[in-house]
Amino acid sequence: MHAHSIHVIPTGKHGWVVEVEGEDEGSAEYLTQDQAVAAGTEKAKEDGVELFVHGRDGKIRACKTDSKDPPKIEAS
């Protein structure tokens, strides 16, 4: 099975979701971006894939390829 990137994206006006690129189901929702980034970082580490963190505007704010350290996120 080919591994896909992990994305942390906003959901509506509140909350954040961790999605596996190319999968339609199994997304987990979190109240804060920090919680979602922590979960997404762990999932990316387990899968050996990249983590992309999106801002409320949908633009990518951070990309993490080395899962040993948390991504540095630019303020939006």
Secondary structure as UniProt FT lines:
FT   STRAND          6..10
FT   TURN            12..13
FT   STRAND          16..20
FT   TURN            21..22
FT   STRAND          28..30
FT   HELIX           33..47
FT   STRAND          51..54
FT   TURN            56..57
FT   STRAND          60..64
FT   TURN            67..68
//
